[in-house]
Amino acid sequence: MRESQSEAMAASASYFVTSVCLSLTNKAVFSRDDFDFPLSVLGSQALVTVTLLFVGSQLQLSPAVHFDPQLARRMAPITLLFVSMLWTSSKALRYCSVPVVTIFKNLAVVAITVYERAVYSDRSSVGVVLSLMCMLAGSLVAGAGDLQFSSVGYSWMLLNVVCTVCHLAAVRAWLRHTASSTAKTFHNQLFALVIFAVAAVMAGEWRPHGPSQLPAFPSRLAAMPRGFQAGFLLSTVLGLLINIASFWALQVTSGTTYSFVGASNKIPSAVLGHFLFSSDLTTLGWLGVIFGLASGLGFAISKYRLQQEAQAQKSPARACNRVQPSSSGGSGEALEELERGALLPAANNGSIGAARDRRCSTS
């Protein structure tokens, strides 16, 4: 028992720490005025993930991965939306502070929940509805108190919300249990690498630069301070580490724990982001951030309780849930995993988990 509790604590801590570190390193890499190579940075992150997955497969340290043409065709439109989501997120981070970006991600959770209610008739409780309303209010208040308000940054952020909702909708509609999570992540990142590489070349990020006529991206990266270079390398590795940490947490913790960790890790991200990158928020803005973060925790708990009530009414679903207890995640957890490139199967989050519940109820 103690060993299982220790493993659960270690998995939750790993997921928590890697999530916070990824948010902060991405802000550091994407927001510098003297380093504007977002496509190349995103391509580098995809390259490292693909390489580590392939090497781990060859060394039998992770599930085997190989190129599957059928899965690749199914993944193509989803990856296009995934790339759009990452691209708009990087642009939002360039112009907006970490607390503001963190709290405005709640808008995506609100939009996803409304979409799933309208299209799939997913159930909602009073707690879920109130939490969503509080998320929306917190985002509006935070924006009103943002002294660094940038119409360009907020436009990118709203566009990111649209891309995120479209991506999640596509995953739920088109991507079922057709392959393992590792295979989906591998193909997703492989396609993303190709798209980012082509886009970076077309955008001029690899054009000859300076007297040496070396490509602009590597030559500029080599000229950056050591601390920035270390942050860049860390960001390329964290994308894979957080996938590993989240899968580990999903396997050894309950849905409540995973949901709570997924919602609570936004709090240190917002606070540390403020101190590290000097975000300029008024007292009103901070009240909006705090209110929105608290609403995110309330949403995770309300979503979990709602799904527990639904599962209690379905004895086959209850048996299925004992095998995969992570179904009590929520739209917020699905959103976070998709942003990191982890195309989780439907059973790994509450938003997409309804498909699994229906399958269990008919078995």
N, C-alpha and C positions, 0 to 999 in steps of 0.2 A: 504494500500500500504506500509506504513512504517513498519507495523508488518511483512508483507511478506519479505520485504527487510532485516529486522533485523534477521528473521529466516534463510534466505539465507546466510547472513554473518556469523551467528553463526554456521551453518552447514559446510560452507567452512572452517572456522577457526578450527572446531573440526577435520575435515578430515586432514587438513594441520598439525596440532599439533600432532595428534596421529600417522600419518605416519612418521614424523620426529623422534618422541620418540621411535617408534618401531624399526626403523633402528639403532638408537644409542644403545638402550638396547640390541638388538641382538648382536651387535658388542661387547659390554661389556661382555656378557654372553659366547659367543662362542670363544673369542680370548684369554682368560686367559690361561697361561701355566700351572697353578696349578689346573685347573678345566677342564678336558677333558671328558665330558659326553654329547656329542651332541645328541645322540639318546634319552637319558632320558629327556633332556631339551625339545626336540621337542615333546616327548610323554606327558610331563607335560603340555605344551601349548595346545595340542589337548584335554587333559583331562579336563582342565579348561573350554575350549570352549564348549565341549559337556555337561559338568555339568551345566554351566550357561544357555545354551540354553534349557536344560531339565527343570531346576528349573523355568526359566522364563515362559516356556510353562505351567507348572503346576500352577503357580501363575497367569496365564492369562495376563502376562506382554508382551508376545511375541506370534507370531503364534504357534499353536499347532504342536508338532513334535512327531512322532512315527516311529518305525522301519518298513520300507516297503521293503519286500523281493525282489519285482520286481525292485524297484529303486536301491536297494543294488547290485543286479547283474549287472545292467547297470553302476553303479558307480565304481565297483571293478577295472577294468583296468585303469580308469581315476585316481583313488586314488593311484595306484602303481606309475604312472608317477608323481603325485603330491608329493608323499613321496620322490621320487628320486630328484625332483626339490628342495625341502626343504633341503634334506641331502647335496646335492652338494653346495647349497648356504651357509650352515653353515660351511662347510669345506673351502670355498673361504674366508669367513669372518675371519676365524682363521689365514690365512696366508697373506691376502691382506688388505690394508688400506681402510677406508670408502670411500674417494674420488675415488679411483681406482675402487672399487666394484660398486659404484654408476654409474660411467661413463660407465663401461663395460656392464652394464645392457642394454645400448643402442644397443649393438650387438644383443640382443634377439629381440628388436623391429625391427631392420633391417631384421633379418632372418624371423621373423613372417610375415612382410610385403611382402617380396619376395615370401615366401611360398604361401600366400593367392593370390598373383598375378598369380603364376604359376598354382595353383590348382583350384581356384575359379574365376579366371579372374577379381579380384577386381580392380577397376579403380585406377590410380595414376595420380597425377598432377606433373607439373614441380617443384612446391614448395615441394611436398612430396619427390620426388627423390633427389632434392638438399639437403633437410634436412637429409635424410638417408645417403647420401654421406658425409655430414659434421659430422654426428654422428660417422661414421666409422673412418673418419680422426681424430676426436677428441680422440677416444679411442686409436688409434695407437700412437698418439703424447703423450697422458697421460702415456701409458705404457713405451714409450721411456724415459720419464722423471721420472720414478719411481725408486728411489734409494733403495727401499725395495723390488725390483723385486724378486719374488720367482717362480721358474718354477713349483713347486708343486701347489702353490696358483693359478697361471694363468691356469694351467691344470684343476683344479677344477672349475674355473670360466667358461672356455670354455665348459666343460662338463655340467655345469649348464645351459648354453645357449641352448645346444642341448636338455636337458630334458625339459626346458621351452617351446621350440618350439613344441616338441612332445606332451606336455600336452595341450597346447592351440589348437593344431590340433585335438587332441582327443576330447576335449570339443566341438569344432565346429562340428565335424563329428558325434559324438555319443550322445551328450547331448542337446536336444532341450527343448522346453517348457513342459517338462514332470512332473515337480513338482515346488514348490515354491523355492525361493532362500534359505530360512531358512531350508527346508527339504534337499536340496542338500548339504548345508554347514554341517548340522548335520550328514548326512551319510558319507560325505567326511572325517570329523574330527573323526568320530567313527572308520572307517576303518583305518585311519592314526594312531589312538591311539593303535589299536591292533598290527599293523605292527611295530611301534616304540617300543612297549613294548616287543614283541618277539625278535626283533633285539637287544635291549639293554641287555636283559638277555643273548643272544647268544654271544654278544661282551664282556661280563664280567663286565658290568657296575653295576651289582647288586650282584656280588660275595661277599662273606664274606670278611671283611676288618678290620684290626687292632685287638687289644686285645679283643675288645667287640664282634668281629665277626658279626657286623652289616653289612647290604648291603652297598657296596661302595658308591653309589650315595647319599643316604640320609645322611650317616655319613660324607661324605666330604662336602656336602652342609651345614650341621650344623656347621662345623669347619671354614667355610669361613667368611670373615668380614661382618658386618651387612649391609654395603652399597651394597655389592655384592648380598646378600640375598634379599634386597629390590629390586634391579634391576631384579633379577630372577623372583620374584613374579610379578613385573610390566610387564615383558615381557609376562607372561602367561595370563594376563588380557588384554593387549593391542591388542592381536590378535582378540579378540571379539569386543573390543571397536572400532577398526578401521573399522570392518565390519558394525557396527551400524552407525558410522559417514559417511561412504561412501554411504550406502543406503539412509541416511538422505539427504546428499548432492545431490544424484541423483534425489531425489523426489522434492526438493525445488529450485534447481538452473538450469540454462540453461546448454546445452552441452558445450558451450564455457567456462563458468566458471569452470565447473568440469574438463575439459581437461587442462585448464591453471593451476588450483591448483595442479592437478596430476603431471604436468611437473615441476612446480616451486618448489614443496616441496623437490626436489632433491638438490636444491641449499643450503639451510641451513643444510641439512643432510651432504653434502660434507664439508662445512665450519666447522660446529661444530665437525664433525668426525675428522677433521684434528687437531683441537685444543685439543680435549678431549683425542685422542689416538695417538697424535704425529706422524702423517703420514709424511714420508720423501720424498717430491716431489721437483724437481728442478723447476726453472722458466718455462722451457719448459713443464714440466708435468702439472703445474697449468694452462698454456695456453691451453693445451689439455683438461683439465677438464672444464674450462670456455667455451671453444668452443663447447664441447660436450653438456653441459647443455643448452647453448643458442640454439643449434640445436634441442634439445628436445622440447623447447618452440616453435620453428619454425615448427616442425613436428606437434605438437598438433593443431596449428592454421591452417596449410595447410590442415590437415586431416579434420578439421571442415568445412573449406570452400569447400573442394571437396565434402563432403557429403551433404552440403547445396545445391550445384549445382545439385547433383543427385536427391535430394528430390524435388527440385523446378520443375523438369521435370515429376514428378509423383504426381498428385493431390491426389490419395488415400493414397500414402505414406506420403504426407504432413499432411493429417488428422491424420494418425497413429502417426506421429511424434509429433503432439500437445499433444497426450496423454502421450508419453514417450519421452520427449525432450532430454534425456541423450544419445541418440544414437550417438551423435557427439563425443564421447570419442575417443579413438584410441587404437592402439595396445599397447601403453605404459600403458594406464589405465587398459586394460584387463590383462596385465602382472602383474601389481601391485596387483590387486584384487585377482588373482589366487594365487599369492605367499602368500597371507594372508589367504587363505582357503575360500574365498568368491566366490563360483562358481556361478557367476552372470548369469541370463538368457540372452539369445542372445540380447534382446533389451537394455541391460544396457551397452554395449560398442560398439564402432564403428567397431572393427575388426570382431566380431561375429554378428554384427547387420545386415550384408547383408542378412542373412537368413530371418530376419523380413521384410526387405524392399521388398524382393521377394514375401513374403506372402501377404504384403499389396497391392502390385501392381496387384495381381490376385484376390483380394477380390471385 
